[in-house]
């Protein structure tokens, strides 16, 4: 897994790139933003492959 730090004039955040991140999404997001909130960015191809999970 690769972590890329993004910095804009108003915010900073990390982007995680890698395989099997869907399985790790709960743990990663809980470590960053706490329990109960998550955002997953995807596209049509990822949706077609993994949406049923």
PDBQT receptor file of N, H, CA, C and O in Angstrom, charges set to zero:
ATOM      1  N   UNK A   1       0.852  -1.174   0.000  1.00  0.00    +0.000 N 
ATOM      2  CA  UNK A   1       0.000   0.000   0.000  1.00  0.00    +0.000 C 
ATOM      3  C   UNK A   1       0.895   1.233   0.000  1.00  0.00    +0.000 C 
ATOM      4  O   UNK A   1       1.890   1.298   0.723  1.00  0.00    +0.000 OA
ATOM      5  N   UNK A   2       0.529   2.190  -0.810  1.00  0.00    +0.000 N 
ATOM      6  H   UNK A   2      -0.279   2.137  -1.397  1.00  0.00    +0.000 HD
ATOM      7  CA  UNK A   2       1.260   3.452  -0.872  1.00  0.00    +0.000 C 
ATOM      8  C   UNK A   2       0.373   4.557  -0.305  1.00  0.00    +0.000 C 
ATOM      9  O   UNK A   2      -0.826   4.598  -0.580  1.00  0.00    +0.000 OA
ATOM     10  N   UNK A   3       0.961   5.444   0.479  1.00  0.00    +0.000 N 
ATOM     11  H   UNK A   3       1.935   5.410   0.702  1.00  0.00    +0.000 HD
ATOM     12  CA  UNK A   3       0.231   6.584   1.039  1.00  0.00    +0.000 C 
ATOM     13  C   UNK A   3       0.813   7.852   0.436  1.00  0.00    +0.000 C 
ATOM     14  O   UNK A   3       2.020   8.085   0.507  1.00  0.00    +0.000 OA
ATOM     15  N   UNK A   4      -0.053   8.677  -0.162  1.00  0.00    +0.000 N 
ATOM     16  H   UNK A   4      -1.034   8.488  -0.220  1.00  0.00    +0.000 HD
ATOM     17  CA  UNK A   4       0.351   9.944  -0.763  1.00  0.00    +0.000 C 
ATOM     18  C   UNK A   4      -0.296  11.067   0.037  1.00  0.00    +0.000 C 
ATOM     19  O   UNK A   4      -1.515  11.097   0.202  1.00  0.00    +0.000 OA
ATOM     20  N   UNK A   5       0.514  11.978   0.528  1.00  0.00    +0.000 N 
ATOM     21  H   UNK A   5       1.505  11.953   0.394  1.00  0.00    +0.000 HD
ATOM     22  CA  UNK A   5      -0.005  13.102   1.303  1.00  0.00    +0.000 C 
ATOM     23  C   UNK A   5      -0.362  14.234   0.346  1.00  0.00    +0.000 C 
ATOM     24  O   UNK A   5       0.471  14.651  -0.459  1.00  0.00    +0.000 OA
ATOM     25  N   UNK A   6      -1.586  14.732   0.425  1.00  0.00    +0.000 N 
ATOM     26  H   UNK A   6      -2.263  14.393   1.079  1.00  0.00    +0.000 HD
ATOM     27  CA  UNK A   6      -2.084  15.813  -0.423  1.00  0.00    +0.000 C 
ATOM     28  C   UNK A   6      -2.234  17.056   0.439  1.00  0.00    +0.000 C 
ATOM     29  O   UNK A   6      -2.782  17.001   1.540  1.00  0.00    +0.000 OA
ATOM     30  N   UNK A   7      -1.744  18.166  -0.070  1.00  0.00    +0.000 N 
ATOM     31  H   UNK A   7      -1.299  18.210  -0.964  1.00  0.00    +0.000 HD
ATOM     32  CA  UNK A   7      -1.853  19.438   0.653  1.00  0.00    +0.000 C 
ATOM     33  C   UNK A   7      -2.444  20.474  -0.303  1.00  0.00    +0.000 C 
ATOM     34  O   UNK A   7      -1.903  20.721  -1.381  1.00  0.00    +0.000 OA
ATOM     35  N   UNK A   8      -3.563  21.075   0.109  1.00  0.00    +0.000 N 
ATOM     36  H   UNK A   8      -4.002  20.874   0.985  1.00  0.00    +0.000 HD
ATOM     37  CA  UNK A   8      -4.179  22.156  -0.651  1.00  0.00    +0.000 C 
ATOM     38  C   UNK A   8      -4.143  23.402   0.229  1.00  0.00    +0.000 C 
ATOM     39  O   UNK A   8      -3.784  23.309   1.402  1.00  0.00    +0.000 OA
ATOM     40  N   UNK A   9      -4.501  24.555  -0.304  1.00  0.00    +0.000 N 
ATOM     41  H   UNK A   9      -4.793  24.631  -1.258  1.00  0.00    +0.000 HD
ATOM     42  CA  UNK A   9      -4.493  25.756   0.534  1.00  0.00    +0.000 C 
ATOM     43  C   UNK A   9      -5.389  25.644   1.775  1.00  0.00    +0.000 C 
ATOM     44  O   UNK A   9      -5.115  26.277   2.795  1.00  0.00    +0.000 OA
ATOM     45  N   UNK A  10      -6.449  24.850   1.692  1.00  0.00    +0.000 N 
ATOM     46  H   UNK A  10      -6.672  24.336   0.863  1.00  0.00    +0.000 HD
ATOM     47  CA  UNK A  10      -7.385  24.790   2.822  1.00  0.00    +0.000 C 
ATOM     48  C   UNK A  10      -7.353  23.486   3.622  1.00  0.00    +0.000 C 
ATOM     49  O   UNK A  10      -7.877  23.444   4.735  1.00  0.00    +0.000 OA
ATOM     50  N   UNK A  11      -6.755  22.429   3.085  1.00  0.00    +0.000 N 
ATOM     51  H   UNK A  11      -6.329  22.464   2.181  1.00  0.00    +0.000 HD
ATOM     52  CA  UNK A  11      -6.793  21.131   3.771  1.00  0.00    +0.000 C 
ATOM     53  C   UNK A  11      -5.563  20.303   3.463  1.00  0.00    +0.000 C 
ATOM     54  O   UNK A  11      -4.822  20.571   2.517  1.00  0.00    +0.000 OA
ATOM     55  N   UNK A  12      -5.369  19.284   4.294  1.00  0.00    +0.000 N 
ATOM     56  H   UNK A  12      -5.971  19.067   5.062  1.00  0.00    +0.000 HD
ATOM     57  CA  UNK A  12      -4.358  18.262   4.061  1.00  0.00    +0.000 C 
ATOM     58  C   UNK A  12      -5.017  16.908   4.279  1.00  0.00    +0.000 C 
ATOM     59  O   UNK A  12      -5.858  16.763   5.166  1.00  0.00    +0.000 OA
ATOM     60  N   UNK A  13      -4.644  15.925   3.484  1.00  0.00    +0.000 N 
ATOM     61  H   UNK A  13      -3.961  16.043   2.763  1.00  0.00    +0.000 HD
ATOM     62  CA  UNK A  13      -5.182  14.584   3.684  1.00  0.00    +0.000 C 
ATOM     63  C   UNK A  13      -4.270  13.569   3.010  1.00  0.00    +0.000 C 
ATOM     64  O   UNK A  13      -3.423  13.923   2.190  1.00  0.00    +0.000 OA
ATOM     65  N   UNK A  14      -4.454  12.311   3.365  1.00  0.00    +0.000 N 
ATOM     66  H   UNK A  14      -5.142  12.023   4.031  1.00  0.00    +0.000 HD
ATOM     67  CA  UNK A  14      -3.687  11.224   2.784  1.00  0.00    +0.000 C 
ATOM     68  C   UNK A  14      -4.571  10.429   1.841  1.00  0.00    +0.000 C 
ATOM     69  O   UNK A  14      -5.760  10.238   2.096  1.00  0.00    +0.000 OA
ATOM     70  N   UNK A  15      -3.974   9.965   0.747  1.00  0.00    +0.000 N 
ATOM     71  H   UNK A  15      -3.008  10.120   0.540  1.00  0.00    +0.000 HD
ATOM     72  CA  UNK A  15      -4.642   9.088  -0.203  1.00  0.00    +0.000 C 
ATOM     73  C   UNK A  15      -3.893   7.763  -0.174  1.00  0.00    +0.000 C 
ATOM     74  O   UNK A  15      -2.667   7.736  -0.286  1.00  0.00    +0.000 OA
ATOM     75  N   UNK A  16      -4.623   6.671  -0.026  1.00  0.00    +0.000 N 
ATOM     76  H   UNK A  16      -5.619   6.693   0.065  1.00  0.00    +0.000 HD
ATOM     77  CA  UNK A  16      -4.032   5.341   0.002  1.00  0.00    +0.000 C 
ATOM     78  C   UNK A  16      -4.254   4.676  -1.347  1.00  0.00    +0.000 C 
ATOM     79  O   UNK A  16      -5.367   4.685  -1.872  1.00  0.00    +0.000 OA
ATOM     80  N   UNK A  17      -3.197   4.097  -1.908  1.00  0.00    +0.000 N 
ATOM     81  H   UNK A  17      -2.293   4.089  -1.481  1.00  0.00    +0.000 HD
ATOM     82  CA  UNK A  17      -3.243   3.452  -3.215  1.00  0.00    +0.000 C 
ATOM     83  C   UNK A  17      -2.703   2.038  -3.049  1.00  0.00    +0.000 C 
ATOM     84  O   UNK A  17      -1.623   1.839  -2.493  1.00  0.00    +0.000 OA
ATOM     85  N   UNK A  18      -3.450   1.070  -3.529  1.00  0.00    +0.000 N 
ATOM     86  H   UNK A  18      -4.327   1.232  -3.980  1.00  0.00    +0.000 HD
ATOM     87  CA  UNK A  18      -2.960  -0.298  -3.433  1.00  0.00    +0.000 C 
ATOM     88  C   UNK A  18      -4.065  -1.309  -3.641  1.00  0.00    +0.000 C 
ATOM     89  O   UNK A  18      -5.217  -0.958  -3.896  1.00  0.00    +0.000 OA
ATOM     90  N   UNK A  19      -3.691  -2.568  -3.527  1.00  0.00    +0.000 N 
ATOM     91  H   UNK A  19      -2.755  -2.853  -3.320  1.00  0.00    +0.000 HD
ATOM     92  CA  UNK A  19      -4.665  -3.644  -3.708  1.00  0.00    +0.000 C 
ATOM     93  C   UNK A  19      -5.263  -4.038  -2.361  1.00  0.00    +0.000 C 
ATOM     94  O   UNK A  19      -4.664  -3.815  -1.308  1.00  0.00    +0.000 OA
ATOM     95  N   UNK A  20      -6.434  -4.617  -2.416  1.00  0.00    +0.000 N 
ATOM     96  H   UNK A  20      -6.920  -4.798  -3.271  1.00  0.00    +0.000 HD
ATOM     97  CA  UNK A  20      -7.159  -5.107  -1.232  1.00  0.00    +0.000 C 
ATOM     98  C   UNK A  20      -7.479  -4.011  -0.223  1.00  0.00    +0.000 C 
ATOM     99  O   UNK A  20      -7.649  -4.297   0.962  1.00  0.00    +0.000 OA
ATOM    100  N   UNK A  21      -7.564  -2.760  -0.672  1.00  0.00    +0.000 N 
ATOM    101  H   UNK A  21      -7.426  -2.528  -1.635  1.00  0.00    +0.000 HD
ATOM    102  CA  UNK A  21      -7.880  -1.670   0.249  1.00  0.00    +0.000 C 
ATOM    103  C   UNK A  21      -9.323  -1.721   0.731  1.00  0.00    +0.000 C 
ATOM    104  O   UNK A  21      -9.633  -1.224   1.814  1.00  0.00    +0.000 OA
ATOM    105  N   UNK A  22     -10.198  -2.313  -0.056  1.00  0.00    +0.000 N 
ATOM    106  H   UNK A  22      -9.946  -2.716  -0.936  1.00  0.00    +0.000 HD
ATOM    107  CA  UNK A  22     -11.593  -2.412   0.367  1.00  0.00    +0.000 C 
ATOM    108  C   UNK A  22     -11.698  -3.191   1.674  1.00  0.00    +0.000 C 
ATOM    109  O   UNK A  22     -12.468  -2.819   2.559  1.00  0.00    +0.000 OA
ATOM    110  N   UNK A  23     -10.934  -4.261   1.798  1.00  0.00    +0.000 N 
ATOM    111  H   UNK A  23     -10.308  -4.563   1.078  1.00  0.00    +0.000 HD
ATOM    112  CA  UNK A  23     -10.945  -5.059   3.017  1.00  0.00    +0.000 C 
ATOM    113  C   UNK A  23     -10.349  -4.298   4.200  1.00  0.00    +0.000 C 
ATOM    114  O   UNK A  23     -10.674  -4.600   5.348  1.00  0.00    +0.000 OA
ATOM    115  N   UNK A  24      -9.492  -3.324   3.942  1.00  0.00    +0.000 N 
ATOM    116  H   UNK A  24      -9.228  -3.079   3.009  1.00  0.00    +0.000 HD
ATOM    117  CA  UNK A  24      -8.826  -2.561   4.993  1.00  0.00    +0.000 C 
ATOM    118  C   UNK A  24      -9.509  -1.219   5.274  1.00  0.00    +0.000 C 
ATOM    119  O   UNK A  24      -9.087  -0.490   6.172  1.00  0.00    +0.000 OA
ATOM    120  N   UNK A  25     -10.548  -0.891   4.524  1.00  0.00    +0.000 N 
ATOM    121  H   UNK A  25     -10.890  -1.484   3.794  1.00  0.00    +0.000 HD
ATOM    122  CA  UNK A  25     -11.162   0.439   4.605  1.00  0.00    +0.000 C 
ATOM    123  C   UNK A  25     -11.674   0.766   6.002  1.00  0.00    +0.000 C 
ATOM    124  O   UNK A  25     -11.497   1.891   6.471  1.00  0.00    +0.000 OA
ATOM    125  N   UNK A  26     -12.296  -0.177   6.665  1.00  0.00    +0.000 N 
ATOM    126  H   UNK A  26     -12.440  -1.091   6.284  1.00  0.00    +0.000 HD
ATOM    127  CA  UNK A  26     -12.820   0.080   8.007  1.00  0.00    +0.000 C 
ATOM    128  C   UNK A  26     -11.733   0.438   8.995  1.00  0.00    +0.000 C 
ATOM    129  O   UNK A  26     -11.854   1.417   9.731  1.00  0.00    +0.000 OA
ATOM    130  N   UNK A  27     -10.669  -0.351   9.016  1.00  0.00    +0.000 N 
ATOM    131  H   UNK A  27     -10.571  -1.146   8.418  1.00  0.00    +0.000 HD
ATOM    132  CA  UNK A  27      -9.565  -0.102   9.947  1.00  0.00    +0.000 C 
ATOM    133  C   UNK A  27      -8.860   1.201   9.617  1.00  0.00    +0.000 C 
ATOM    134  O   UNK A  27      -8.566   1.990  10.515  1.00  0.00    +0.000 OA
ATOM    135  N   UNK A  28      -8.584   1.437   8.332  1.00  0.00    +0.000 N 
ATOM    136  H   UNK A  28      -8.823   0.795   7.603  1.00  0.00    +0.000 HD
ATOM    137  CA  UNK A  28      -7.892   2.666   7.935  1.00  0.00    +0.000 C 
ATOM    138  C   UNK A  28      -8.712   3.900   8.290  1.00  0.00    +0.000 C 
ATOM    139  O   UNK A  28      -8.179   4.862   8.844  1.00  0.00    +0.000 OA
ATOM    140  N   UNK A  29      -9.997   3.878   7.976  1.00  0.00    +0.000 N 
ATOM    141  H   UNK A  29     -10.429   3.097   7.526  1.00  0.00    +0.000 HD
ATOM    142  CA  UNK A  29     -10.820   5.061   8.246  1.00  0.00    +0.000 C 
ATOM    143  C   UNK A  29     -11.014   5.271   9.741  1.00  0.00    +0.000 C 
ATOM    144  O   UNK A  29     -11.035   6.415  10.196  1.00  0.00    +0.000 OA
ATOM    145  N   UNK A  30     -11.154   4.208  10.513  1.00  0.00    +0.000 N 
ATOM    146  H   UNK A  30     -11.137   3.279  10.143  1.00  0.00    +0.000 HD
ATOM    147  CA  UNK A  30     -11.316   4.354  11.963  1.00  0.00    +0.000 C 
ATOM    148  C   UNK A  30     -10.076   4.982  12.584  1.00  0.00    +0.000 C 
ATOM    149  O   UNK A  30     -10.183   5.782  13.514  1.00  0.00    +0.000 OA
ATOM    150  N   UNK A  31      -8.907   4.627  12.076  1.00  0.00    +0.000 N 
ATOM    151  H   UNK A  31      -8.820   3.978  11.321  1.00  0.00    +0.000 HD
ATOM    152  CA  UNK A  31      -7.661   5.205  12.580  1.00  0.00    +0.000 C 
ATOM    153  C   UNK A  31      -7.550   6.695  12.255  1.00  0.00    +0.000 C 
ATOM    154  O   UNK A  31      -6.918   7.449  12.995  1.00  0.00    +0.000 OA
ATOM    155  N   UNK A  32      -8.157   7.112  11.159  1.00  0.00    +0.000 N 
ATOM    156  H   UNK A  32      -8.671   6.500  10.558  1.00  0.00    +0.000 HD
ATOM    157  CA  UNK A  32      -7.997   8.488  10.683  1.00  0.00    +0.000 C 
ATOM    158  C   UNK A  32      -9.113   9.399  11.185  1.00  0.00    +0.000 C 
ATOM    159  O   UNK A  32      -8.845  10.462  11.746  1.00  0.00    +0.000 OA
ATOM    160  N   UNK A  33     -10.361   8.985  10.984  1.00  0.00    +0.000 N 
ATOM    161  H   UNK A  33     -10.579   8.121  10.528  1.00  0.00    +0.000 HD
ATOM    162  CA  UNK A  33     -11.485   9.885  11.268  1.00  0.00    +0.000 C 
ATOM    163  C   UNK A  33     -12.400   9.391  12.372  1.00  0.00    +0.000 C 
ATOM    164  O   UNK A  33     -13.386  10.053  12.698  1.00  0.00    +0.000 OA
ATOM    165  N   UNK A  34     -12.101   8.273  12.936  1.00  0.00    +0.000 N 
ATOM    166  H   UNK A  34     -11.300   7.735  12.672  1.00  0.00    +0.000 HD
ATOM    167  CA  UNK A  34     -12.942   7.735  13.997  1.00  0.00    +0.000 C 
ATOM    168  C   UNK A  34     -14.019   6.811  13.456  1.00  0.00    +0.000 C 
ATOM    169  O   UNK A  34     -14.177   6.652  12.246  1.00  0.00    +0.000 OA
ATOM    170  N   UNK A  35     -14.735   6.222  14.351  1.00  0.00    +0.000 N 
ATOM    171  H   UNK A  35     -14.606   6.351  15.334  1.00  0.00    +0.000 HD
ATOM    172  CA  UNK A  35     -15.772   5.265  13.992  1.00  0.00    +0.000 C 
ATOM    173  C   UNK A  35     -17.033   6.005  13.560  1.00  0.00    +0.000 C 
ATOM    174  O   UNK A  35     -17.403   7.014  14.159  1.00  0.00    +0.000 OA
ATOM    175  N   UNK A  36     -17.690   5.500  12.520  1.00  0.00    +0.000 N 
ATOM    176  H   UNK A  36     -17.389   4.680  12.033  1.00  0.00    +0.000 HD
ATOM    177  CA  UNK A  36     -18.971   6.047  12.111  1.00  0.00    +0.000 C 
ATOM    178  C   UNK A  36     -18.957   6.914  10.869  1.00  0.00    +0.000 C 
ATOM    179  O   UNK A  36     -20.020   7.304  10.388  1.00  0.00    +0.000 OA
ATOM    180  N   UNK A  37     -17.777   7.230  10.330  1.00  0.00    +0.000 N 
ATOM    181  H   UNK A  37     -16.913   6.913  10.722  1.00  0.00    +0.000 HD
ATOM    182  CA  UNK A  37     -17.697   8.056   9.129  1.00  0.00    +0.000 C 
ATOM    183  C   UNK A  37     -16.695   7.436   8.167  1.00  0.00    +0.000 C 
ATOM    184  O   UNK A  37     -15.638   6.958   8.580  1.00  0.00    +0.000 OA
ATOM    185  N   UNK A  38     -17.032   7.449   6.886  1.00  0.00    +0.000 N 
ATOM    186  H   UNK A  38     -17.890   7.837   6.551  1.00  0.00    +0.000 HD
ATOM    187  CA  UNK A  38     -16.096   6.954   5.877  1.00  0.00    +0.000 C 
ATOM    188  C   UNK A  38     -16.466   7.542   4.519  1.00  0.00    +0.000 C 
ATOM    189  O   UNK A  38     -17.633   7.834   4.260  1.00  0.00    +0.000 OA
ATOM    190  N   UNK A  39     -15.485   7.710   3.669  1.00  0.00    +0.000 N 
ATOM    191  H   UNK A  39     -14.536   7.473   3.879  1.00  0.00    +0.000 HD
ATOM    192  CA  UNK A  39     -15.696   8.141   2.285  1.00  0.00    +0.000 C 
ATOM    193  C   UNK A  39     -14.862   7.240   1.391  1.00  0.00    +0.000 C 
ATOM    194  O   UNK A  39     -13.664   7.068   1.615  1.00  0.00    +0.000 OA
ATOM    195  N   UNK A  40     -15.492   6.671   0.388  1.00  0.00    +0.000 N 
ATOM    196  H   UNK A  40     -16.465   6.811   0.207  1.00  0.00    +0.000 HD
ATOM    197  CA  UNK A  40     -14.788   5.834  -0.576  1.00  0.00    +0.000 C 
ATOM    198  C   UNK A  40     -15.023   6.429  -1.947  1.00  0.00    +0.000 C 
ATOM    199  O   UNK A  40     -16.166   6.624  -2.360  1.00  0.00    +0.000 OA
ATOM    200  N   UNK A  41     -13.941   6.720  -2.653  1.00  0.00    +0.000 N 
ATOM    201  H   UNK A  41     -13.012   6.562  -2.318  1.00  0.00    +0.000 HD
ATOM    202  CA  UNK A  41     -14.011   7.272  -4.003  1.00  0.00    +0.000 C 
ATOM    203  C   UNK A  41     -13.782   6.129  -4.978  1.00  0.00    +0.000 C 
ATOM    204  O   UNK A  41     -12.827   5.365  -4.840  1.00  0.00    +0.000 OA
ATOM    205  N   UNK A  42     -14.660   6.019  -5.960  1.00  0.00    +0.000 N 
ATOM    206  H   UNK A  42     -15.435   6.640  -6.072  1.00  0.00    +0.000 HD
ATOM    207  CA  UNK A  42     -14.574   4.902  -6.896  1.00  0.00    +0.000 C 
ATOM    208  C   UNK A  42     -14.966   5.363  -8.295  1.00  0.00    +0.000 C 
ATOM    209  O   UNK A  42     -15.192   6.552  -8.521  1.00  0.00    +0.000 OA
ATOM    210  N   UNK A  43     -15.044   4.438  -9.215  1.00  0.00    +0.000 N 
ATOM    211  H   UNK A  43     -14.860   3.472  -9.031  1.00  0.00    +0.000 HD
ATOM    212  CA  UNK A  43     -15.493   4.740 -10.570  1.00  0.00    +0.000 C 
ATOM    213  C   UNK A  43     -16.326   3.561 -11.083  1.00  0.00    +0.000 C 
ATOM    214  O   UNK A  43     -16.553   2.598 -10.351  1.00  0.00    +0.000 OA
ATOM    215  N   UNK A  44     -16.781   3.636 -12.338  1.00  0.00    +0.000 N 
ATOM    216  H   UNK A  44     -16.597   4.419 -12.933  1.00  0.00    +0.000 HD
ATOM    217  CA  UNK A  44     -17.651   2.602 -12.895  1.00  0.00    +0.000 C 
ATOM    218  C   UNK A  44     -16.986   1.234 -12.945  1.00  0.00    +0.000 C 
ATOM    219  O   UNK A  44     -17.644   0.220 -12.713  1.00  0.00    +0.000 OA
ATOM    220  N   UNK A  45     -15.704   1.191 -13.243  1.00  0.00    +0.000 N 
ATOM    221  H   UNK A  45     -15.169   2.015 -13.432  1.00  0.00    +0.000 HD
ATOM    222  CA  UNK A  45     -14.998  -0.090 -13.334  1.00  0.00    +0.000 C 
ATOM    223  C   UNK A  45     -14.908  -0.746 -11.961  1.00  0.00    +0.000 C 
ATOM    224  O   UNK A  45     -15.201  -1.933 -11.818  1.00  0.00    +0.000 OA
ATOM    225  N   UNK A  46     -14.511   0.011 -10.968  1.00  0.00    +0.000 N 
ATOM    226  H   UNK A  46     -14.274   0.976 -11.084  1.00  0.00    +0.000 HD
ATOM    227  CA  UNK A  46     -14.427  -0.528  -9.607  1.00  0.00    +0.000 C 
ATOM    228  C   UNK A  46     -15.813  -0.946  -9.134  1.00  0.00    +0.000 C 
ATOM    229  O   UNK A  46     -15.962  -1.987  -8.494  1.00  0.00    +0.000 OA
ATOM    230  N   UNK A  47     -16.819  -0.152  -9.441  1.00  0.00    +0.000 N 
ATOM    231  H   UNK A  47     -16.698   0.693  -9.961  1.00  0.00    +0.000 HD
ATOM    232  CA  UNK A  47     -18.194  -0.489  -9.077  1.00  0.00    +0.000 C 
ATOM    233  C   UNK A  47     -18.586  -1.837  -9.666  1.00  0.00    +0.000 C 
ATOM    234  O   UNK A  47     -19.127  -2.692  -8.963  1.00  0.00    +0.000 OA
ATOM    235  N   UNK A  48     -18.320  -2.026 -10.932  1.00  0.00    +0.000 N 
ATOM    236  H   UNK A  48     -17.881  -1.332 -11.502  1.00  0.00    +0.000 HD
ATOM    237  CA  UNK A  48     -18.674  -3.263 -11.612  1.00  0.00    +0.000 C 
ATOM    238  C   UNK A  48     -17.952  -4.467 -10.986  1.00  0.00    +0.000 C 
ATOM    239  O   UNK A  48     -18.526  -5.552 -10.890  1.00  0.00    +0.000 OA
ATOM    240  N   UNK A  49     -16.708  -4.278 -10.566  1.00  0.00    +0.000 N 
ATOM    241  H   UNK A  49     -16.242  -3.397 -10.644  1.00  0.00    +0.000 HD
ATOM    242  CA  UNK A  49     -15.917  -5.378 -10.022  1.00  0.00    +0.000 C 
ATOM    243  C   UNK A  49     -16.220  -5.688  -8.558  1.00  0.00    +0.000 C 
ATOM    244  O   UNK A  49     -16.199  -6.852  -8.160  1.00  0.00    +0.000 OA
ATOM    245  N   UNK A  50     -16.505  -4.654  -7.742  1.00  0.00    +0.000 N 
ATOM    246  H   UNK A  50     -16.523  -3.707  -8.064  1.00  0.00    +0.000 HD
ATOM    247  CA  UNK A  50     -16.540  -4.849  -6.297  1.00  0.00    +0.000 C 
ATOM    248  C   UNK A  50     -17.796  -4.373  -5.578  1.00  0.00    +0.000 C 
ATOM    249  O   UNK A  50     -17.895  -4.564  -4.366  1.00  0.00    +0.000 OA
ATOM    250  N   UNK A  51     -18.747  -3.772  -6.252  1.00  0.00    +0.000 N 
ATOM    251  H   UNK A  51     -18.668  -3.616  -7.237  1.00  0.00    +0.000 HD
ATOM    252  CA  UNK A  51     -19.907  -3.189  -5.563  1.00  0.00    +0.000 C 
ATOM    253  C   UNK A  51     -20.698  -4.215  -4.761  1.00  0.00    +0.000 C 
ATOM    254  O   UNK A  51     -21.286  -3.872  -3.736  1.00  0.00    +0.000 OA
ATOM    255  N   UNK A  52     -20.721  -5.434  -5.199  1.00  0.00    +0.000 N 
ATOM    256  H   UNK A  52     -20.243  -5.713  -6.032  1.00  0.00    +0.000 HD
ATOM    257  CA  UNK A  52     -21.494  -6.451  -4.484  1.00  0.00    +0.000 C 
ATOM    258  C   UNK A  52     -20.869  -6.837  -3.154  1.00  0.00    +0.000 C 
ATOM    259  O   UNK A  52     -21.520  -7.495  -2.342  1.00  0.00    +0.000 OA
ATOM    260  N   UNK A  53     -19.635  -6.450  -2.912  1.00  0.00    +0.000 N 
ATOM    261  H   UNK A  53     -19.107  -5.916  -3.572  1.00  0.00    +0.000 HD
ATOM    262  CA  UNK A  53     -18.971  -6.762  -1.642  1.00  0.00    +0.000 C 
ATOM    263  C   UNK A  53     -19.509  -5.839  -0.603  1.00  0.00    +0.000 C 
ATOM    264  O   UNK A  53     -19.100  -5.909   0.556  1.00  0.00    +0.000 OA
TER     265      UNK A  53
